[in-house]
Amino acid sequence: MNNSVGNTARLLWAGLRALLVLTVVCGVLYPLAVTGIAQALFNDKANGSEIKDKSGTVVGSSLIGQTYNLPKQNPDDPEEAAKPDLKWFQPRPSNGLGSNSVNTQYALILSGATNKAADNPDLVKLVEDAKAAVIADNTTASYKVQPQDVPADAVTSSGSGLDPAISPEYAKIQIHRVAEQNKLDVKQVEKLVEQNTEGRTLGFMGEPRVNVLELNTALKALTKS
């Protein structure tokens, strides 16, 4: 009987010591080490890939897209469609899993695609309406957008619905409109797009892209200067 109690006590003490050691190692030392390494070597990415404006204020993350819309005439009407603020570069459409009232800078509270087939009538109408809007919004007195110039990312949402980037082609057809709206020279805006265009990762992965938030942050700094 005494041996049984003693063995049980020893096993419980061994288990408790193992729990304490693993708690300290896995619950304290390892997280501190990983956090320290991340902050030292990848500070920007570890803190959410924040983008700051000229004043140092955080305006968002380079990983998550934002919309640039005019204020609604009736904020309490969920059916009222927000109109784009044409002085800013516009992102991809954000058709996805649903709207929300928390993140007013983007239309989604959940990440996801529409999951509609290419021949789905609703999707076809969305694309046709988006294409017509892109042509109308970006045609100026000195520049006319041709239907064949509208890239796919201008009229379709991404797989996540939160894509922060657009193609250089979509950015370029917005240049004249942005220049006109902000009373800037077209060459200035063209240079801004070039400066904010990223190439393929490692030279061969993915496609060239323009981060809309970074581009609009640079545009804001230019218009304030």
Secondary structure, 3 states (H helix, E strand, C coil): CHHHHHHHHHHHHHHHHHHHHHHHHHHHHHHHHHHHHHHHHCHHHHCCCEEECCCCCEEEECCCCCCCECCCCCCCCCCCCCCECCCCCCCCCCCCCCCCCCCCCCCCCCCCCCCCCCCCHHHHHHHHHHHHHHHHHHCCCCCCCCHHHCCHHHCCCCCCCCCCEECHHHHHHHHHHHHHHCCCCHHHHHHHHHHCEECCECCCECCCEEEHHHHHHHHHHHHHC
